[in-house]
Amino acid sequence: MKYTLFVSLFFLNFINAQNLKIEYEYVNKQDLSEYSSESSGTFKSQAQAQLKKAQKQILYFYEGNTFYKSIPTEGFENEKERKKIDERTTSITKESFVIKPIKIYHKKNDPGFYQYQNFGDEEYYKYYAPKFSKIEYKDNVEQIEKYTCKLAEVTLNNGGLVKVWYAEDFPVSAGPYVYNSFPGLVLKVESPNFIVYATKISNDGKETDCEPMNPKLKVLDQEKDQDKIQEIMKEASKVKETHTDIRL
């Protein structure tokens, strides 16, 4: 009886902890051709192979605040074309594969998120508050890392359907990307473009793991973020070298 009581108290203490660390694996399902229609066949093959590899991502939850980040995979660069202009000059066109690091911050009681954006010399945070067309809570259950998860089907504004699996054993609203408004810790997200699922859950998260936002960087809303991206793309099109960056 004493042993059973000890185990129960230990488990209760674990799930009520406010310093969680959840390790996830992210699998991309997108077609590379959407991003690189002008890239060479060799480049596409290499990049597609890289994209198929599971990428490690981590969520830190500390006293109501969350920090979500990816562990970047190594990129590569290929020489696409070489043209001899004259006896002294050769024009070289290159294409590069880069998966930008993901850093998403959510402050306690804030309805929105702050996502780090990095385009060459341009660094800033994009602030956005997610809005879903519909959320339906289902009776379906699934075991993920020994925890019973319930299903919520989320309809996006563009009509896409996302399946969110959350564990009520953890009395916190947190999860990957923008999926943190459910009655439990989100351990799996299945969308048309990707799947991300938890592989390890622990109390190893510390306050120092939650990387602070850089106060020197600007914060742009979604509309200004789109304007900034258009501006950067316009400037990039003037550059003779071709660099294909994959952003997930």
Secondary structure, DSSP 8 states (H G I E B T S, - for coil): -HHHHHHHHHHHHHHT-SEEEEEEEEEE---GGGT-TTS-HHHHHHHHHHHTS-EEEEEEEETTEEEEEE-----EEEEEEEEE-SSS-EEEEEEEE-B---EEEE-TT-SSEEEEEEETTEEEEEEE----SEEEEEEEEEEETTEEEEEEEEE-TTS-EEEEEEETTS-S-B-STT---SSSEEEEEE-SSEEEEEEEEES---GGGS----TTS-EEEHHHHHHHHHHHHHHHTTSSS----B--
